[in-house]
Amino acid sequence: MKKKESEKPRYSMWQCCAWMAGFAWSRKEKKVLVLCLLQAVLAVFSNLVNLYLAPAILSAVERRASFGELLTVIFGFVGALMICSAASAYVNANALYGRVTVRTAILGEINRKCCTTSYPNLMEDRFSKLKSRARSCTQNNREPTEAVWNTLSKLLQNVAGFVIYMCLLATLDGRLMAAILVTALLGYFVNKRLAVYEYRNREEGGKLNGKIWYQLDMGGRQDIAKDIRIFGMKPWIDEITQKAITAYRAFRRRINNVQIWGGILDLVLTFLRNGLAYLILIRLVLAESMSVSAFLLYFSAVGGFSARVNGILEKMTTLYRQCLDLSSVMEFLEYPEPFRFEEGEHLELSPDQGHELKLDHVSYRYPGAKEDTLTDICLTIRPGEKIAVVGKNGAGKTTLVKLICGLFDPTKGRVLLDGRDIRVYNRREYYAQFAAVFQEFSLLAGTIAANVTQTEEGQDMSRIEECVKKAGLEEKISSLKDGYETYLNRRVYEDGTELSGGETQKLMLARALYKNAAFFILDEPTAALDPIAEADMYGKYDQMTKGRSAVYISHRLASTRFCDRILLLDGHRISEEGSHEELLELGGMYAGLFALQSRYYQEKSDEWHSGNEAGCYGTDLDVSGAHGQEGGAHEHR
């Protein structure tokens, strides 16, 4: 049986506090630490003024002080309270800005980690869980990455008050202080156990909460709005959402029930503690060994001491809970990287010079899989060579591309760039040598120009226009009111524009051209285009990438016939290899698939012409079934 992951956080409470202090210091927000200390000092001073205010006035009355002396005492204390209150208000107002800055800086580090971490980390369940927890810790002012400063300030305040009250009560019955300490400690350990219980069940709560937000997000997504309406999916989505909400409520009810019992025990302990303290003080007054003003002072001091002990333990419990979450943030930011980045060797290639990529007996198996996706692949991509990779779904085409790009490291074998293992290089600098267009698009909410250049600064407009023209998107952009400054994504910009699937793929091609890298990778980037448009696009792309090495993946075999070599993946290996003509002459699997696709498109073309002869003008050539037919051919093979 697999051992359950340890529930104990990696970092202690004090390590988390030190990390937060160091982070604030490194972000030049030292005022966060200073203001945190000032808040505690002012709170203690204000508390002492309030403690002595009533006893001092009563003492003046008891000794029959003059009216002027009485006014002096009253106005002195009131003035001190006003000054302290004004200073506290000023400090509290200014403390907020630095704390927000620190929290948003931590969120920025979390996002940086997400965007720059080694690609295999993104597929690990533990990494995803830590990412979810880390992000939840930065969502608002109440989350630990900001609220911890208030907790630390309150803790300092309670510790200082504890010392002062302990000195004040030292002359009284020792049993009183012992009772206060014992009952407070019992309450602390109970609350700590409750905090651990909630921590151990946090993953369950996170999963349930994640399901709710996923369902709510699905209901509001524009890209599936048509399906929701056409297929009447709303009742189904509502039902699933309601089930997720019900499950989350049941989870919170279970947690709250445990906390309620803890609160009841804490209330009983507080009653016993205060009852004993007041009983002792009243007996001292009745025995005439204590004045009324002293009784009032000690009466308030007992309550204050009890509150400070309780406050210390309560804030320690709160700090412990917060540090459980902060530990998750630290674990996420320090999550180990399997790739070398800054510590790797510097890599800088000239795109215009030829470079060789070689896969030397490469195998790859996904984590947890029972067999390899690719086995013993030997492949050399020569300088300037165009290679097409074809095969049925699941054959490992995209995995092969990710190995070439350095997104994966092989489980066996090596990937060599000009004879050197790519694992020795700075992986980010290795990525810079590739311009890739994958099946999944990465359009950002920004201008068209920014989506081409991937930056808001230093944009070369003449080069942008050239790349857009080559990609075939010039006419579309010219039709837009703001041209290249048109914003994409209506969820962010009210006047934003939404591109079609084919237009988006052309924009991705323009982005790849703009990067001007040494290697080009196209993982079915023209899937939304019809076969004629795709063949035309690939033809243009062949011209645009002259002298550069390129790898193409396509389901439509005719589109890649211009390539120098075609690789057919089957059975986790390269089963056939050669030019288009050589593979047809071989008469193997490639030839059979090509013949099947050619016959399909010819039949569709004949149907289209028959329709025109019958007067059915304006009917488009239906190519959407090509993938389905091709998929069937793969299964048949």
C-alpha positions in Angstrom: 0.0 0.0 0.0 1.3 3.4 -0.9 2.4 5.5 2.0 0.2 8.5 2.6 1.9 11.9 2.1 3.1 13.4 5.4 0.7 16.0 6.8 3.5 17.8 8.6 4.4 21.1 6.8 8.0 21.3 5.6 8.6 24.7 7.2 8.1 25.6 10.9 6.1 28.6 12.0 9.2 30.6 12.8 10.8 29.8 9.4 7.6 31.1 7.7 7.7 34.3 9.7 11.4 34.8 9.0 10.7 34.2 5.3 8.0 36.8 5.2 10.2 39.3 7.0 13.0 38.6 4.5 10.7 38.8 1.5 9.4 42.2 2.7 13.0 43.4 3.3 14.2 42.2 -0.2 11.3 44.0 -1.9 12.4 47.3 -0.2 9.3 47.3 2.0 11.1 47.6 5.3 8.3 50.0 6.5 6.1 46.9 6.8 8.3 45.6 9.6 8.7 49.0 11.3 4.9 49.8 11.2 4.1 46.3 12.5 6.3 47.1 15.6 4.8 50.6 15.9 1.3 49.2 15.9 2.1 46.9 18.8 3.8 49.7 20.8 0.9 52.1 20.4 -1.6 49.5 21.2 0.2 48.6 24.5 0.5 52.3 25.4 -3.2 52.9 24.7 -4.1 49.9 26.8 -2.0 51.1 29.8 -3.6 54.6 29.6 -7.0 52.9 29.7 -6.0 50.7 32.6 -4.9 53.5 34.9 -7.5 56.1 33.8 -10.4 55.1 36.1 -8.2 54.0 39.1 -6.3 57.3 38.9 -9.5 59.4 38.9 -11.0 57.3 41.7 -7.7 57.6 43.7 -7.8 61.4 43.4 -11.4 61.4 44.6 -10.5 59.2 47.6 -7.8 61.5 48.8 -10.1 64.5 48.2 -7.8 66.2 45.6 -8.6 69.7 44.5 -10.8 70.3 41.5 -7.9 71.6 39.5 -5.8 68.5 40.2 -8.8 66.3 39.3 -9.1 68.1 35.9 -5.4 67.8 35.3 -5.6 64.0 35.9 -8.7 63.7 33.6 -7.3 65.9 30.8 -3.9 64.3 31.0 -5.2 60.8 30.4 -7.7 61.9 27.8 -5.0 63.9 25.9 -2.7 60.8 26.0 -5.6 58.7 24.6 -6.3 61.2 21.8 -2.6 61.3 20.8 -2.3 57.6 20.9 -5.5 57.1 19.0 -4.5 59.5 16.3 -1.0 58.0 15.9 -2.5 54.5 15.7 -5.0 55.6 13.0 -2.1 57.1 11.0 0.1 54.0 11.4 -2.8 51.6 10.6 -3.7 53.5 7.4 -0.1 53.5 6.1 0.6 49.9 7.1 -2.0 48.7 4.5 -0.1 49.8 1.4 3.1 48.1 2.1 1.3 44.9 3.1 -0.6 44.9 -0.2 2.6 45.4 -2.1 4.2 42.4 -0.4 1.2 40.2 -1.0 1.0 41.2 -4.7 4.8 40.6 -5.0 4.4 37.1 -3.7 1.5 36.6 -6.2 3.9 37.8 -8.9 6.5 35.2 -7.8 3.9 32.5 -7.9 2.9 33.5 -11.4 6.6 33.6 -12.4 7.0 30.1 -11.1 4.0 28.9 -13.1 5.3 30.5 -16.3 9.0 29.4 -15.9 9.0 26.1 -14.1 10.2 23.0 -15.9 7.5 21.7 -18.2 7.2 18.2 -16.5 6.3 19.9 -13.2 3.1 21.1 -14.8 1.9 17.4 -15.1 2.7 16.5 -11.5 -0.3 16.3 -9.2 1.7 17.6 -6.2 2.8 20.7 -8.1 -0.8 21.5 -9.1 -2.0 21.1 -5.6 0.7 23.4 -4.2 0.0 25.9 -6.9 -3.7 26.0 -6.0 -2.9 26.4 -2.3 -0.3 29.1 -3.0 -2.7 31.2 -5.1 -5.5 30.9 -2.6 -3.1 32.4 0.0 -2.8 35.6 -2.1 -6.4 36.2 -3.2 -7.4 39.1 -0.8 -6.4 41.0 2.3 -7.7 38.3 4.6 -5.3 35.7 3.3 -2.1 34.7 5.2 0.3 36.5 2.9 -1.1 39.8 4.1 -3.0 39.0 7.3 0.1 37.5 8.9 1.4 41.0 9.6 -1.7 41.9 11.6 -1.3 38.6 13.5 2.3 39.3 14.3 1.5 42.9 15.5 -1.2 41.6 17.8 1.1 38.9 19.1 3.8 41.4 20.0 1.1 43.6 21.6 -0.1 40.7 23.7 3.4 39.6 24.7 4.3 43.1 25.9 1.0 43.4 27.7 1.5 40.0 29.3 4.9 41.1 30.8 3.4 44.3 32.1 0.4 42.7 33.7 2.5 39.9 35.2 4.7 42.4 36.9 1.6 44.2 38.2 0.0 41.1 39.6 3.2 39.5 41.0 2.3 40.8 44.5 -1.1 39.0 44.5 -2.0 35.4 45.3 0.2 33.1 43.1 -2.7 30.7 42.7 -4.4 33.4 40.6 -1.7 33.6 38.0 -1.3 29.8 38.0 -5.1 29.4 37.3 -5.0 31.9 34.5 -1.9 30.2 32.9 -3.2 26.7 33.2 -6.7 27.4 31.7 -5.2 29.5 28.9 -2.7 26.8 28.0 -5.5 24.2 27.9 -7.5 26.4 25.5 -4.4 26.9 23.3 -3.7 23.2 22.9 -7.4 22.5 22.1 -7.4 25.3 19.4 -4.1 24.0 18.0 -5.6 20.5 17.6 -8.5 22.0 15.8 -6.1 23.9 13.4 -4.3 20.6 12.7 -7.6 18.9 12.0 -8.6 21.5 9.4 -5.1 21.4 7.9 -5.3 17.7 7.4 -8.6 18.0 5.6 -7.6 21.1 3.5 -7.1 19.1 0.3 -10.6 17.7 0.4 -12.0 21.2 0.9 -9.7 22.5 -1.9 -11.0 19.9 -4.4 -14.6 20.5 -3.5 -14.1 24.3 -3.9 -12.3 23.8 -7.1 -15.2 21.8 -8.6 -17.6 24.6 -7.7 -15.4 27.2 -9.4 -14.9 25.0 -12.4 -18.6 24.5 -12.9 -19.3 28.3 -12.5 -16.5 29.0 -15.0 -17.9 26.5 -17.6 -21.3 28.1 -17.4 -19.9 31.5 -18.3 -17.4 30.6 -21.0 -18.1 32.0 -24.4 -16.5 29.2 -26.4 -19.1 26.6 -25.2 -22.1 29.0 -25.1 -23.4 27.5 -28.4 -23.2 23.9 -27.0 -25.0 24.9 -23.8 -27.9 26.3 -25.8 -28.1 23.9 -28.7 -27.9 20.7 -26.5 -29.8 22.2 -23.6 -26.9 21.6 -21.2 -28.0 24.2 -18.6 -30.0 21.8 -16.4 -27.1 19.3 -16.5 -24.6 22.0 -15.5 -26.9 23.3 -12.8 -27.3 19.8 -11.4 -23.6 19.2 -11.2 -22.9 22.6 -9.7 -25.6 22.1 -7.0 -24.1 18.7 -6.1 -20.6 20.3 -5.8 -22.1 23.0 -3.6 -23.9 20.5 -1.4 -20.8 18.4 -0.9 -18.8 21.5 0.0 -21.4 22.6 2.5 -21.3 19.1 4.1 -17.5 19.4 4.4 -17.7 22.9 6.0 -20.4 21.6 8.4 -18.1 18.8 9.5 -15.3 21.3 10.1 -17.6 23.8 11.9 -19.0 21.1 14.2 -15.5 20.3 15.4 -14.8 24.0 15.9 -18.0 24.5 17.9 -17.0 21.9 20.5 -13.7 23.6 20.8 -15.4 26.9 21.3 -17.6 25.5 24.1 -14.6 24.1 25.9 -12.8 27.4 25.6 -15.9 29.3 27.0 -16.0 26.9 30.1 -12.2 27.5 30.7 -12.6 31.3 30.5 -15.5 31.2 33.0 -13.5 29.2 35.5 -10.5 31.4 35.1 -12.3 34.7 35.5 -14.5 33.4 38.4 -11.5 32.4 40.4 -9.8 35.7 39.9 -12.7 37.8 40.8 -13.4 35.7 43.9 -9.8 36.3 45.2 -10.0 40.0 44.7 -13.4 40.4 46.3 -12.1 38.6 49.4 -9.1 41.0 49.6 -11.5 44.0 49.5 -13.8 42.6 52.1 -10.8 42.0 54.4 -9.9 45.7 54.0 -6.4 44.9 52.8 -7.1 46.6 49.4 -8.5 50.1 48.6 -11.3 50.6 46.1 -9.1 52.3 43.6 -6.5 49.4 43.9 -9.4 46.9 43.6 -10.4 48.6 40.4 -6.9 48.6 39.1 -6.2 44.9 39.9 -9.7 44.0 38.8 -8.9 45.5 35.4 -5.4 44.0 35.5 -6.7 40.5 36.1 -9.0 40.9 33.1 -6.2 42.3 31.1 -3.7 39.6 32.1 -6.3 36.9 31.2 -7.0 38.6 27.9 -3.2 38.9 27.1 -2.6 35.2 27.9 -5.6 34.2 25.9 -4.5 36.7 23.2 -1.0 35.2 23.0 -2.3 31.7 22.7 -5.1 32.7 20.2 -2.7 34.6 18.0 -0.2 31.8 18.2 -2.9 29.4 17.0 -3.9 31.9 14.2 -0.2 32.3 13.3 0.2 28.5 13.2 -2.8 28.2 10.9 -1.4 31.0 8.6 2.0 29.5 8.6 0.6 26.2 7.4 -0.6 28.0 4.3 2.6 30.1 4.1 4.6 26.8 4.2 2.6 25.7 1.0 3.6 29.0 -0.7 7.3 28.5 0.2 7.1 24.8 -0.9 5.6 25.9 -4.2 8.2 28.7 -4.9 11.0 26.3 -4.0 9.6 23.3 -5.9 12.6 21.5 -7.3 13.4 22.0 -11.0 14.6 19.0 -13.0 16.0 21.3 -15.7 19.0 23.6 -15.6 18.2 27.3 -16.1 20.6 30.1 -15.0 23.1 27.5 -13.7 23.3 25.9 -17.2 25.7 26.7 -19.9 25.0 29.8 -22.0 23.6 29.1 -25.4 23.3 31.5 -28.3 22.8 30.3 -31.9 22.8 32.2 -35.1 19.5 31.4 -36.9 21.1 31.8 -40.3 23.7 29.2 -39.7 22.9 25.5 -39.9 22.5 23.5 -36.8 22.0 19.8 -36.2 19.6 18.1 -33.8 19.9 14.4 -33.0 17.8 12.0 -31.0 20.2 9.3 -29.8 18.3 6.1 -28.9 15.6 8.2 -27.2 12.7 6.6 -25.2 10.1 8.4 -23.2 7.5 7.2 -20.7 5.0 9.4 -19.0 5.0 9.4 -15.2 2.8 6.5 -14.0 2.5 4.9 -17.4 3.0 1.2 -17.9 4.8 1.4 -21.2 6.8 3.9 -23.3 5.1 6.3 -25.6 8.3 6.4 -27.7 10.9 3.7 -27.7 14.5 3.8 -29.0 14.0 6.7 -31.4 17.1 7.5 -33.5 16.6 10.7 -35.6 18.9 13.3 -37.0 17.5 16.6 -38.2 20.1 18.1 -40.5 20.7 21.8 -41.0 17.9 23.3 -43.1 16.0 20.0 -43.4 12.2 19.9 -43.5 10.7 16.8 -41.7 7.1 15.8 -41.5 5.9 13.5 -38.7 2.7 11.6 -39.3 0.8 8.8 -37.6 -2.4 7.9 -36.0 -3.7 9.6 -32.8 -1.7 8.6 -29.8 1.3 7.5 -31.8 3.6 10.0 -30.0 3.9 12.8 -32.6 3.4 15.6 -30.1 5.6 13.8 -27.5 8.4 13.6 -30.1 8.1 17.4 -30.8 8.2 18.1 -27.0 11.4 16.1 -26.7 13.0 18.0 -29.6 12.0 21.3 -28.1 13.4 20.3 -24.7 10.0 20.4 -22.9 10.7 16.8 -21.9 13.9 15.1 -21.1 14.0 11.5 -22.4 13.7 8.7 -19.9 16.4 6.9 -21.9 18.9 8.3 -24.5 20.0 11.8 -25.3 18.9 14.8 -27.3 22.0 16.4 -28.9 22.3 19.9 -30.3 25.4 20.1 -32.6 26.7 17.0 -30.8 26.2 18.2 -27.2 23.5 17.0 -24.8 20.9 19.7 -24.3 20.7 19.0 -20.6 24.0 21.0 -20.1 22.5 24.2 -21.4 20.4 26.9 -19.8 17.0 25.5 -20.8 15.4 28.9 -21.4 18.1 29.8 -23.8 17.5 26.4 -25.5 13.8 27.2 -25.8 14.7 30.5 -27.5 16.1 28.6 -30.5 12.6 27.3 -31.4 9.6 29.0 -32.9 6.6 26.7 -32.4 2.9 26.6 -33.1 1.1 24.0 -31.2 -2.5 22.8 -31.3 -3.4 24.7 -28.2 -3.2 28.5 -28.7 -1.9 31.0 -26.3 -3.6 34.2 -27.2 -3.3 36.9 -24.6 -5.6 39.7 -23.8 -3.7 42.4 -25.6 -3.3 44.0 -29.0 -2.7 42.0 -32.2 0.8 43.5 -32.5 1.6 42.5 -28.9 0.4 38.9 -29.6 2.7 38.8 -32.6 5.8 40.2 -30.8 4.9 38.8 -27.3 6.0 42.2 -25.8 4.6 45.7 -25.5 8.0 47.4 -26.0 10.4 47.5 -28.9 7.9 46.4 -31.5 9.2 46.4 -35.1 6.1 47.4 -37.0 7.5 46.8 -40.5 8.6 43.3 -39.4 5.2 42.7 -37.8 3.4 43.7 -41.0 5.7 41.5 -43.1 5.1 38.4 -40.9 1.3 39.0 -40.9 1.3 39.3 -44.6 3.2 36.0 -45.1 0.8 34.3 -42.7 -2.2 35.5 -44.7 -3.8 37.6 -42.1 -3.2 41.1 -43.6 -6.6 41.5 -45.1 -8.4 40.7 -41.8 -6.3 43.2 -39.8 -6.8 45.8 -42.5 -10.6 45.5 -42.0 -10.4 46.3 -38.3 -10.8 49.9 -37.2 -7.7 49.9 -35.0 -5.7 47.6 -37.2 -2.7 46.2 -35.3 -3.7 48.0 -32.2 -7.0 46.1 -32.0 -7.4 44.4 -28.7 -8.3 40.7 -28.4 -10.5 39.0 -25.8 -13.9 40.5 -25.1 -13.8 39.1 -21.6 -11.2 41.7 -20.7 -11.9 44.5 -23.3 -15.4 45.5 -24.1 -14.4 46.6 -27.6 -12.2 43.5 -28.1 -12.2 41.4 -31.2 -12.6 37.6 -31.3 -10.7 35.9 -34.2 -11.9 32.7 -35.8 -10.0 29.4 -35.4 -8.3 29.8 -38.8 -7.5 33.5 -38.2 -6.0 32.6 -34.8 -3.8 29.9 -36.3 -2.5 32.4 -38.9 -1.7 34.8 -36.1 0.3 32.1 -34.4 2.2 31.5 -37.6 3.0 35.2 -37.7 4.2 35.1 -34.2 6.5 32.1 -35.1 7.9 34.0 -38.1 8.5 37.1 -36.0 10.6 35.2 -33.5 13.1 34.2 -36.3 14.4 31.2 -34.5 16.9 28.5 -35.7 14.2 25.8 -35.7 10.5 25.8 -36.5 7.9 23.4 -35.1 4.4 23.2 -36.4 2.1 20.8 -34.5 -1.0 20.7 -36.7 -1.3 24.5 -36.7 -3.6 24.5 -39.8 -6.2 22.0 -38.5 -8.9 24.7 -38.8 -8.2 25.3 -42.5 -9.5 23.3 -45.4 -7.1 21.0 -47.3 -6.4 23.4 -50.1 -5.8 26.3 -47.8 -3.6 24.1 -45.6 -1.5 23.0 -48.5 -1.2 26.6 -49.7 -0.2 27.7 -46.2 2.5 24.9 -45.9 3.8 25.9 -49.3 4.2 29.5 -48.2 5.7 28.3 -44.9 8.3 26.3 -46.8 9.3 29.4 -48.7 9.4 31.5 -45.5 11.6 29.1 -43.6 14.2 28.5 -46.3 17.5 27.5 -44.8 16.0 26.7 -41.4 15.2 23.3 -40.0 11.5 22.6 -39.5 9.3 19.8 -38.2 5.7 19.6 -39.3 2.9 17.4 -37.9 -0.3 17.0 -40.0 -3.1 14.5 -40.4 -3.4 15.4 -44.0 -0.6 13.6 -45.7 -0.7 15.5 -49.0 0.1 18.8 -47.1 3.6 17.6 -46.2 4.7 16.1 -49.4 7.1 19.0 -50.0 9.2 17.9 -46.9 12.6 16.3 -47.4 11.7 13.4 -45.2 8.5 12.0 -43.7 8.4 9.9 -40.6 5.5 7.6 -39.8 5.2 6.8 -36.1 3.6 3.5 -35.3 4.1 1.0 -32.4 6.0 3.6 -30.4 8.7 3.7 -33.1 9.5 5.2 -36.5 8.0 2.5 -38.6 8.5 4.2 -42.0 10.9 6.9 -43.2 11.6 8.6 -46.5 10.3 11.1 -49.0 6.7 11.2 -50.1 7.6 9.4 -53.3 9.7 6.8 -51.6 7.0 6.0 -49.1 4.4 5.6 -51.8 6.7 3.3 -53.7 7.3 1.3 -50.5 3.6 0.5 -50.4 3.3 0.3 -46.7 1.0 2.0 -44.1 1.8 5.5 -45.4 0.8 4.6 -49.0 -2.4 3.1 -47.8 -3.4 6.1 -45.7 -2.5 8.5 -48.6 -4.6 6.5 -51.0 -7.5 6.5 -48.6 -7.4 10.2 -48.1 -7.0 11.0 -51.8 -10.0 8.9 -52.6 -12.0 10.6 -49.9 -11.2 14.1 -51.2 -11.8 13.0 -54.8 -15.3 11.7 -53.8 -16.1 14.9 -52.1 -15.0 16.9 -55.1 -17.2 14.8 -57.4 -20.2 15.3 -55.1 -19.5 19.1 -55.1 -19.4 19.2 -58.9 -22.5 17.0 -59.2 -24.3 19.4 -56.8 -23.3 22.4 -59.0 -24.5 20.7 -62.1 -27.9 20.0 -60.4 -28.1 23.7 -59.5 -26.8 23.5 -55.9 -24.5 26.5 -56.3 -22.8 28.0 -53.3 -22.3 24.7 -51.5 -18.9 24.6 -49.7 -16.6 21.6 -50.0 -17.1 19.6 -46.9 -13.7 18.7 -45.5 -14.7 18.4 -41.9 -15.2 14.7 -42.3 -11.6 14.2 -43.4 -10.4 13.8 -39.9 -13.2 11.4 -39.0 -12.5 9.3 -42.1 -8.8 9.4 -41.4 -9.4 8.4 -37.8 -11.4 5.5 -39.1 -8.6 4.6 -41.5 -6.1 4.6 -38.6 -8.4 2.3 -36.6 -8.8 0.0 -39.6 -5.1 -0.2 -40.1 
